[in-house]
Amino acid sequence: MKAADFRRIALSMQGAEEGSHMGAADFRVGGHIFATLAAENQGFGNLMLDPEQQAAFVEEEPDVFLPVPGGWGRMGATHVRLAKAKEELLRGALHTAWKLRVEKNSKTGTKKQKAHK
């Protein structure tokens, strides 16, 4: 896979939009990032997973997935080695990140609605 494939698949998720964060392409749903191409020049796409999801992906496909170094990685930010990812695997991983963001958005929206009442 290439960055263009990552972009195409990310934008195929319902409500996904491309934005930019610190000069790199990002992919958002409900205004919040679920994936980026921040390390595109190193051959990576990035997913915003939770630590448990990240551990499962890394355990299942260690040649494809690895934690982003540092604190972001400890919070679930995950590199995808684009050259080693197959389309079905990348689509599933992006869907997982997208779904997590949608779920977080709905919880945050519910809290905001309750706070305004």
Secondary structure, 3 states (H helix, E strand, C coil): CCHHHHHHHHHCCCCCEEEEECCEEEEEECCEEEEECCCHHHCEEEEECCHHHHHHHHHHCCCCEEECCCHHHHCCEEEEEHHHCCHHHHHHHHHHHHHHHHHHHHHHHHHHHHHHC
